[in-house]
Amino acid sequence: MIEILNATELARAREAGALVAHILQTLKSRSEVGTNLLDIGRWAQAMITEAGALSCYVDYEPSFGRGPFGHYICTAVNDAVLHGLPHDYTLADGDLLTLDLAVSKGGVAADAAISFIVGGSQPPESVAMISATERALSAGIAAAVPGARIGDISHAIGLVLSAAGYPINTEFGGHGIGSTMHQDPHVPNTGRPGRGYKLRPGLLLALEPWVMADTAELITDADGWTLRSATGCRTAHTEHTIAITSDGAEILTLPKHGQP
């Protein structure tokens, strides 16, 4: 299913996007050495509930997971990259943490992810990897203009990731979003320009470049959800929800200036 949102629905999408951005930045500011992932999950739940929004994750039960996700946020550390199930783990200095959050408010969903390093240590390889995903996301957003195609976005993302030297997995990537979190079209993180669905105003997309330092192969953790790099290398993941408008892409999950 591919949805094209009207003006009223786009306004609700902006509200959902602003909430996602606020929660992620608040959680980032609270994620310190000694913070437990389960605490992050509880904080996310409280903020979603207080805002009168709904979690897109807690009851999520896709074919690639083991039963309902059961949590309000994905927390992935170091070699974990996607669908990180919050568990009893205390963050250490230098850990690379990814927070991925999707909520629905007013019947429209928004989805975003951030990767950052906890504490004072800043391993150069991890800093470079996070930067590559952020630059790839910016390139993908710049390519998301009316009349362009999904392949143009994928190609722009893939050029940046490949130039940075990272293998690219195409099993999981970006996606359409609207009244539900995951919709068509699929937006792989590499592709051929000029191919795929033609972009039109009112389309919402969640673009999410993610990489693993030295492999494109994923393994599933024993929890049945968390996806990790097959080699144990570190990973990074950055995501925004955008709306295609007549003027280009509007980023709905961009933090407001001055947010923590």
C-alpha positions as CSV (number, residue, x, y, z in Angstrom):
1,M,0.0,0.0,0.0
2,I,1.2,3.5,-0.9
3,E,-0.6,6.4,0.7
4,I,-0.7,10.0,-0.5
5,L,-1.6,12.3,2.4
6,N,-3.8,15.3,2.2
7,A,-3.1,18.7,4.0
8,T,-4.9,17.7,7.2
9,E,-3.0,14.4,7.4
10,L,0.3,16.2,6.7
11,A,-0.3,18.5,9.6
12,R,-0.8,15.5,11.8
13,A,2.4,13.9,10.4
14,R,4.3,17.1,11.3
15,E,3.0,16.8,14.9
16,A,4.1,13.1,15.1
17,G,7.5,14.0,13.6
18,A,8.1,16.8,16.1
19,L,7.2,14.4,18.9
20,V,9.6,11.7,17.7
21,A,12.4,14.3,17.3
22,H,11.8,15.7,20.8
23,I,11.8,12.3,22.5
24,L,14.9,11.1,20.7
25,Q,16.9,14.2,21.7
26,T,15.6,14.0,25.3
27,L,16.7,10.4,25.5
28,K,20.1,11.2,23.9
29,S,20.7,13.8,26.6
30,R,19.8,11.3,29.4
31,S,21.9,8.4,27.9
32,E,25.1,8.5,30.0
33,V,27.7,6.1,31.2
34,G,25.8,3.9,33.7
35,T,22.4,4.3,32.1
36,N,20.5,1.1,31.6
37,L,18.7,0.3,28.3
38,L,15.6,-0.7,30.2
39,D,15.5,2.8,31.8
40,I,15.6,4.3,28.3
41,G,12.7,2.2,27.4
42,R,10.7,3.3,30.4
43,W,11.5,7.0,29.7
44,A,10.3,6.5,26.1
45,Q,7.0,4.9,27.2
46,A,6.3,7.7,29.7
47,M,6.9,10.4,27.1
48,I,4.8,8.7,24.4
49,T,1.9,8.2,26.8
50,E,2.1,11.7,28.3
51,A,1.9,13.1,24.7
52,G,-1.3,11.1,24.0
53,A,0.5,9.2,21.2
54,L,0.7,5.5,20.4
55,S,3.8,3.4,20.1
56,C,4.3,1.7,16.6
57,Y,6.5,-0.9,18.2
58,V,5.0,-2.4,21.4
59,D,2.5,-4.6,19.5
60,Y,4.5,-4.9,16.3
61,E,4.6,-8.5,15.1
62,P,6.2,-8.8,11.6
63,S,7.4,-12.0,10.0
64,F,11.1,-11.2,10.8
65,G,10.5,-10.9,14.6
66,R,9.7,-13.3,17.3
67,G,6.3,-12.4,18.6
68,P,5.2,-8.8,19.6
69,F,8.2,-6.5,20.1
70,G,6.9,-5.6,23.5
71,H,8.9,-2.3,23.9
72,Y,8.5,1.3,23.0
73,I,11.9,2.0,21.5
74,C,14.7,0.1,19.7
75,T,18.0,0.3,21.5
76,A,21.0,-1.0,19.6
77,V,24.6,-1.0,21.1
78,N,27.9,-1.4,19.2
79,D,27.5,-4.5,16.9
80,A,23.7,-4.3,17.1
81,V,22.2,-2.2,14.3
82,L,18.4,-2.8,13.8
83,H,15.4,-3.8,15.9
84,G,17.5,-3.7,19.1
85,L,15.4,-5.2,21.9
86,P,15.9,-3.2,25.2
87,H,17.4,-5.4,27.8
88,D,19.4,-5.2,31.1
89,Y,22.6,-3.6,29.8
90,T,24.4,-0.7,31.4
91,L,26.0,1.8,28.9
92,A,29.8,2.1,29.1
93,D,32.1,4.9,28.0
94,G,32.6,4.8,24.3
95,D,29.6,2.6,23.5
96,L,27.9,3.4,20.2
97,L,24.2,3.6,20.8
98,T,21.4,3.8,18.3
99,L,17.9,4.8,19.3
100,D,15.1,4.1,16.8
101,L,11.6,5.4,17.5
102,A,8.3,5.4,15.7
103,V,5.0,6.8,17.1
104,S,1.5,7.5,15.8
105,K,-0.4,10.7,16.7
106,G,-3.6,11.7,15.2
107,G,-3.6,8.5,13.1
108,V,-0.3,9.3,11.3
109,A,3.1,7.8,12.1
110,A,6.6,9.2,12.1
111,D,9.9,7.3,12.4
112,A,13.5,8.3,13.1
113,A,16.8,7.0,14.4
114,I,20.0,8.5,15.8
115,S,23.4,7.0,16.5
116,F,25.8,8.6,19.0
117,I,28.7,7.7,21.3
118,V,28.1,7.6,25.0
119,G,30.6,9.3,27.4
120,G,33.8,11.1,26.7
121,S,35.5,8.6,24.5
122,Q,35.1,9.3,20.8
123,P,36.6,6.3,18.8
124,P,37.5,7.8,15.4
125,E,36.1,4.9,13.4
126,S,32.8,5.1,15.1
127,V,32.6,8.9,14.6
128,A,33.4,8.4,10.9
129,M,30.7,5.7,10.5
130,I,28.0,7.8,12.1
131,S,29.0,10.8,9.9
132,A,28.7,8.6,6.8
133,T,25.1,7.6,7.6
134,E,24.2,11.2,8.3
135,R,25.8,12.5,5.1
136,A,24.1,9.7,3.1
137,L,20.7,10.6,4.7
138,S,21.2,14.2,3.6
139,A,22.0,13.1,0.1
140,G,18.9,11.0,-0.1
141,I,16.8,13.8,1.2
142,A,18.2,16.2,-1.4
143,A,17.3,13.7,-4.1
144,A,13.7,13.4,-2.9
145,V,12.0,15.9,-5.2
146,P,8.6,15.6,-7.1
147,G,9.1,13.6,-10.3
148,A,12.2,11.8,-9.1
149,R,12.0,8.1,-8.4
150,I,12.8,5.9,-5.5
151,G,16.0,4.7,-7.3
152,D,17.3,8.3,-7.3
153,I,17.1,8.4,-3.5
154,S,18.7,5.0,-3.2
155,H,21.4,5.9,-5.6
156,A,22.3,9.1,-3.8
157,I,22.5,7.2,-0.4
158,G,24.5,4.4,-1.9
159,L,27.1,6.7,-3.5
160,V,27.9,8.3,-0.1
161,L,28.1,5.0,1.8
162,S,30.2,3.3,-0.9
163,A,32.6,6.2,-1.2
164,A,33.1,5.9,2.6
165,G,34.1,2.3,2.1
166,Y,31.1,0.5,3.8
167,P,29.4,-2.6,2.5
168,I,25.7,-2.1,1.9
169,N,22.9,-4.5,2.9
170,T,19.7,-4.1,0.9
171,E,17.5,-6.5,2.9
172,F,16.4,-3.7,5.2
173,G,16.1,0.0,4.3
174,G,13.8,2.9,4.1
175,H,10.0,2.7,3.5
176,G,6.8,4.5,3.0
177,I,5.0,5.6,6.1
178,G,1.6,7.1,6.8
179,S,-1.4,5.6,8.7
180,T,0.9,2.7,9.5
181,M,4.6,2.6,10.2
182,H,5.8,0.3,7.3
183,Q,4.3,0.7,3.9
184,D,5.4,0.6,0.3
185,P,7.6,1.7,-1.4
186,H,10.7,0.0,-0.1
187,V,13.8,2.4,-0.3
188,P,17.0,0.3,-0.3
189,N,20.2,2.1,0.6
190,T,21.7,1.6,-2.9
191,G,20.1,1.5,-6.3
192,R,19.9,2.6,-9.9
193,P,18.7,6.1,-10.7
194,G,15.6,6.6,-12.7
195,R,14.0,3.4,-11.4
196,G,11.0,2.7,-9.2
197,Y,8.0,4.6,-7.9
198,K,7.7,8.2,-9.0
199,L,7.6,10.7,-6.1
200,R,4.6,13.0,-5.7
201,P,3.6,15.6,-3.2
202,G,1.9,14.0,-0.1
203,L,4.1,10.9,-0.1
204,L,5.8,10.2,3.3
205,L,9.0,8.3,3.3
206,A,11.2,7.1,6.2
207,L,14.8,7.1,4.9
208,E,17.3,5.2,6.9
209,P,20.9,4.7,5.9
210,W,22.6,2.1,8.1
211,V,26.0,0.4,7.8
212,M,28.2,-2.1,9.5
213,A,32.0,-1.4,9.5
214,D,33.2,-4.4,7.5
215,T,30.3,-6.6,6.5
216,A,26.9,-6.6,4.8
217,E,25.8,-9.8,6.6
218,L,23.4,-9.7,9.5
219,I,22.7,-12.3,12.2
220,T,19.7,-12.4,14.5
221,D,20.3,-12.3,18.2
222,A,19.0,-15.0,20.6
223,D,16.2,-12.6,21.6
224,G,14.6,-13.1,18.1
225,W,14.7,-9.4,17.2
226,T,18.0,-7.7,17.5
227,L,20.0,-7.7,14.2
228,R,23.8,-7.6,14.6
229,S,26.8,-7.5,12.3
230,A,27.9,-11.1,11.5
231,T,31.6,-10.2,12.3
232,G,30.9,-8.3,15.5
233,C,32.0,-5.0,14.1
234,R,30.4,-1.8,15.0
235,T,27.3,-0.3,13.3
236,A,25.5,3.0,12.8
237,H,22.0,4.0,11.7
238,T,20.4,7.4,11.0
239,E,16.8,8.0,9.9
240,H,14.3,10.8,9.2
241,T,10.7,10.8,8.1
242,I,10.2,13.2,5.2
243,A,7.2,14.5,3.3
244,I,7.4,15.1,-0.5
245,T,6.1,18.6,-1.2
246,S,6.0,20.7,-4.4
247,D,9.2,22.4,-3.3
248,G,11.1,19.2,-2.4
249,A,11.5,17.2,0.8
250,E,10.3,18.5,4.2
251,I,12.0,16.8,7.1
252,L,9.4,16.0,9.7
253,T,11.6,14.6,12.4
254,L,14.2,17.3,12.5
255,P,15.0,18.5,16.1
256,K,14.0,22.1,16.9
257,H,16.8,24.5,17.7
258,G,17.5,24.4,21.4
259,Q,16.2,20.9,22.0
260,P,18.4,18.9,24.4
